[in-house]
């Protein structure tokens, strides 16, 4: 790997440019799976467990009315169903269907592979340092886990899950 000159890019510019790169990968992968980026984000959040509408709205940064429309669209496509919350049958929460779990798992696996490839030319030590820096940033800023943490081989397991 070539050496890095930290003077070639500032932290802010680097983070913004990497953000554009990541969002581009995310959007293109969503399109290949017939999803919008917002639909892909919703399905990935639901991979771990169903979530309430208020929590989802906060995680996605949308108003509840906007979330309702988003959930309606993925429900119409058969990717989620609204299920009663245990202990409060009046409240419904979106839950992945088997089809939703398959598409979310496939999308997640594809994005994980593409993002992991971005650091493939780094040495193992640099990759570990990069992961540690990322972990520190998300911990310090209390960033919610909106993209499940799985190893690349686990994505296929998720895709075929119940």
Secondary structure by P-SEA (a helix, b strand, c coil): ccccccccccaaaaaaaaaaaaaaaaaaaaaaacccaaaaaaaaaaccccccaaaaaaaacccaaaaaaaaaaaaaaccbbbbbccccccbbbbbbcaaaaaaaaaaaaaaaaaaaaccccccaaaaaaaaaaaaaaaaaacccccbbbbcccaaaaaaacc
